[in-house]
Amino acid sequence: MPSLRLIDESFTLRRLARRFGWRPRALRAEVAERPVGVKLELTHACNLRCGFCYTDSPRHTLQRTPDLPDDAWLAIADRAADLGVIEVVLSGGEPFLRRELVFELLDRLARREVGLTLNTNGWFVDDGVADRLARTPDLRVDISIDGATAALHDASRGVPGSWRRAVTATSRLLERGVAVVVVHVVTPDNEHAFPAFLEQMWTLGVTSVRATPVVEIGAAARGERWAVSRQRLRRAIAQFDRSHDDGMRVALQRGNAGILAIRDEAAPASMLVRPNGTVVMDSLHPFGFGHAVDDGLDQCWRQIAAGWRSPDISSWAGSLGSSHDLPRSGLIPYLDVEVPVGEAQADAMTGAERRAGRSSPVPARARPTDDTGDASRNLDRARETVRDLALARRYRLGAVRVGGGGPYQYVRAARSGTVARLNPTASFLVGALDDGTPAEAIEQLAERFGETDRARIERDVLATGRSLLARGILVPATQATHP
């Protein structure tokens, strides 16, 4: 039997394994009585113009496709909390185009102790927004950064200046102690710079990166070639892990093939509400299960429970030979209007109306224009930008108790209970970084120990700082405290 990873990522192997009786251990056979989570796509609109946008936001932005009003979203969120969901994801488009709605939803759901994830491109995360987000307990922010240089990212995202905005937003959140996951969409244009990108994120202080090859739905289904080598990406991640013992977690998004190949076996645990209120199981399936406002979330979930094994869905998924067949399928998620499952109104819309998005005008895909020399200079400038942000971040001593004496100190972090033994250099760094920055600590360390290799000092200080942060011995100076 082939490796589990290959089975997960291949339609053919997954279906062959299924024929011979293999089943994933964690397969959900039954739908829960109530949804475990819900994703709310608050708006179609976005301020960027990504050629691979899976929600096809550039088209909807140009067409000014209407979204649900604020009061509808607030009622949906309240009902989701009533149903006992343990996590809500707020997304778009770009959700901060509806900034006050985002803050109200975060406040309401946080009061109900719901876990929260916010997806953003980072453009609108200024100091004020970062402060508001830092006051939200149990929040994770996913920020998209798609290149090791501004040229790569800005071409990918279609708007100049978007790389600097995203990197700065990430730094602002990290310096306030907000949990951040950097989402890196891998394309044929930026794949070569993936190792350099990982190094930059480590320097910046990121603790989690998710690499995601383009999913060929939405805007990405309009004829472009998006394939990248998952094998090369895995090698780059393995190389990074070997050279960064306690660095950051890098995850490669699983392929979609396995999910679609066993669609009628893996029961859904959550649902997704589109900006117009249509409820779907997830972002990979173009089938609607009612309307969040007109029918209510309860009824939509009952429709999912009753119809997730619908012959319509099985037939559609069964027609796909691989994930690269999605752009050629009869229904393309996010590009075509969702088909209601098991209802008479499924035929109310003509095929042409349902597929009108396929020929709608959208911004052309931009490509990096720098030559080899410019690419090298761009990478140097990007490294310098990231380095400056990392070295200027200020820290303070966390809630700790210090014991021992002599050449070593023993430090216990109150929140985690972790005990660390610090050698003289680490003890010195703790003192230097308490109400200090890595840049200041580097100067003090070089002066005290007479070290002349500044690049080595810099890397050691950043690595030790990451370790002390992970243990709760140091915390960001502006980190919010929650009751």
Helices and strands as residue ranges (DSSP letters): H 4-9, H 11-19, E 37-41, H 57-63, H 70-82, E 87-91, G 95-98, H 99-111, E 115-120, H 127-134, E 139-144, H 150-157, H 162-174, E 179-186, G 191-193, H 194-204, E 208-213, G 218-221, H 230-243, E 249-252, H 257-261, E 270-273, E 279-280, E 287-288, H 297-307, H 311-318, G 323-328, E 339-340, G 344-347, H 351-354, G 356-359, H 372-391, E 395-397, E 400-405, E 408-413, E 419-422, H 424-433, H 438-449, H 454-470, E 474-476
